[in-house]
């Protein structure tokens, strides 16, 4: 790929990324009445994605954060009334994260936002464009998964 194309792709990608973040932040601010951040709604989302195995360790793994980072974020959302913890009946060392009714409502609003956003994207594309986008985003996803693994390794200085 030549430098002009790479620069154009880089500019487009950065602009698109920031636009997506900005739209998501504004939507979350609107439906949560300014009470939730993007990071906080991602934690609620991770609890749902971990359903059936939503203990602290697994949710931290889903989010790609340390247990300490998750505990701090959980405490904030617990105080706000979005999440609570439940102790395992068999192993008292294990705690599960559960959404409160208010947390469930915010999750539903977040899912509605996503559905509307993607319905808008899909409706503006032909079938061929959609297939090409799915293939391209699949490649991007693999690349970022590798990058995430690389950046998750401890920094060892010699």
N, C-alpha and C positions, 0 to 999 in steps of 0.2 A: 504494500500500500504506500502511496506517495505521501509526502509531508502535508500537502494541502488537504488531502482527504482525511488524514489522521487528525489534523487540527480542527477541521470541520466537525468530525465525529466527536472529538473531545469537547468542543464548545457545545454541541448539541446535547451530549450526554450530561454534562454538568448543568446546563440550563434546565433540561428535563428533570433531572434529579431534584434540583432545588424547587422547581415548580410543583412537583409531586409532594415534596415535604411541606411546602407552603400551603398548598390546598388541604392536605391532611391536617396540618396544625389548625388551620382556620375552621375546618369542619368539626374537629374535636372540641375546639374552643366554643363553637356555637352549640353543639348538642350537649356539652357538659356544663354550659354556662360559665366557662372559664375555670372550671375546677380540675380538669385533667390535662396533662401534657401528652405528647405523642409517646414518650417513653413509658408513661404510666398506663396508657391504653394498650400498649404492646405487652405489658405484663399481664393485664387482664386477658388479652388475646392468648398469650402463652398458657395461661391456666386452662383455657378451653381446649387448646391444641394438645395439652397433656392429659386431658380427661381420662380417668382410669389409672393414671400414674402421675398425678399432680402433686407429688411430694416436692419439697424444697429443692432437693438435688436435681431432680429431673427437669423442673421448671427452669432452674439456672442453666442447665445444659441446653434446653430449647432456646433460651435467650442468648446463650453464649457469654454468660457473665459468671462471676465468682459467686459463691454462696453468700459471702459478706455483702456484696453489692445487691443481691436479690433480697436479703434480709432487710437492708436499709429501705429499699424501694417498697417492699411488702409493708413494713411498719408505717410508712407514709400513707399507703392506700388503706391500711387497716384503720388508721386514725380518721381518714376521710369517709370511712364507711362503705368501701367498695369490696374489700376482701376480708376474710377471717381464716383462722387456722383450726384444724381438727387433728387431734392426736390419734394415731393408729391404735386400734383396740388391742392388737397383739404385741406390737413392739413400741413401747412408750417413748423411744428415742425418735420415732418418725412422726413428722407432722405433714399434713396435706393442706394445700391452699385451696380455698373455696370462695366463689363469688357470693356476695350478698345480693339480695334482690336489686339493690341500686347498681351494683356491679354488673349484674346480668342485663339490666336495662341499657347501661352504657355500651356493653358488648354488642347488644342488638343494634343500637344506633350506629356503632362502628361498622358492623357487617352491612347495614343498609347503605352507608356511605360508600363502602367498597363496591357493592353490587351496582349502585348507580354510576359510579365512576367507570367500572369496566363495561357496563351496558353501553355507556356513551362511546367508549373507545371502540368496542366491537361493532356498533351500529354504523360507524363512520368508515369501515373497512370492507373491502371485497373479501371473498373467501380465500383467494390467493394471497392477498396482503396479510390476512389473519394467520394463515399457515406459515408464511415467511416470518412473521413476527414471533410466532410460537417457537420456531426453530432458532431464530436469532436470540431470543430471550433464554432459551434452554442453554445455548452456548455461554451466554453471559452468566447464568446461574452457576454453571460448572466452574467457570473462571473465578467467580467470587467465592465459591465454596473452597477452592484451593487457596485463594488469597486469605480467606478467613483462617484457614488452618495454619498457613504460614505466619500470619500475624498473631496467632494464639500461642505460638511456641515461645518459651521463655527466652528473654534476651540474655545470651551468655556472651560476656566480653572476655576476650583472651588477653 
